[in-house]
C-alpha cells in the first residue's frame, strides 16, 4: 500500500484520469479520499479553463474570416493618470494563450507574464497612452475613443475586422462594439491585458514620483486612502481636473 506522501506526489504530477487513479478510488483511507477530491478539482478547473478558452477563441471567428483585432482600454474611472488602450491581432493558433482572460480576473503577476506571451505570439499589437491633459480637454469618453483609434492605427498589420469592448469606432473595417467583450472575446481579452499592464507600470512609476498618494496601491482610483491623500497634500500634475472631487478643488483654488 503506497504512502499518502507518494500518492500526493503522483497526483500532483497527473493531469488526467489514469488507470492507477481509477483503481485508487477504491482506497478507503480518508487521506486518499481528500487527495482524490483535490485532484478532481484540479482536473475540473483545467477542463473549465480550456472550455472557456475555446469559447473565446471561437467567438472571435464568428465575425467573419480574416484578421481580427481586439481593442480595449484601462483606466477610464480613476481620478489620476492616463487612460491606456491596446489593439491586438492574434494568430489562428492561439493555444499558447489558453490562460488569457479578462484582465480584471487575473492577478498582477499573471497579467504581466501573459502580456509578454501575447507580445511574443501576436501577429501585431499596439498600445496608446492618452495623457490626463487630453482627458480633461476632450472628456474621458472621447479621449478613450481617440486612443482606441490610435491603437488600431498603430498596428503594423491592417486588420479585416475590429472588435471593441463597448466602444463604437468610426473606422473603415467592420467594427463590433461588444458589451463585456473582454470576457467573451480572446482578442479583446488580450488587448485588455496589454492595456492594464501598461497602465499599471505607468502608475507604479508615478508612485515613485509622488509617493504620498500611493498610486501603486490604488492605481489612481478614488479610494478612501487616495481621497485622504488629496485632502492632505492637494493634487499633483497627474490628477484629472475634469473629475470630481478634483474639479471642485481646482475651481476653489482658482477662486482663492
Secondary structure, 3 states (H helix, E strand, C coil): CCCHHHHHHHHHHCCCCCHHHHHHCCCCCHHHHHHHHHHHHHHHHHHHHHHHHHHHHHHHHCCCCCCEEEEEEECCCCCECCEEEEEEECCCCCHHHCCCCCHHHCCHHHHHHHHHHHHHHCCEEEEEEECHHHHHHHCHHHHHHHHHHHHHHCCCCCCCEEEEECCCCCCCCEEEEECCHHHHCHHHHHHHHHHHHHHHHHHHHHHHHCHHHCHHHHCCCCCHHHHHHHHHHCCCCCECCCCCCHHHHHHHHHHC
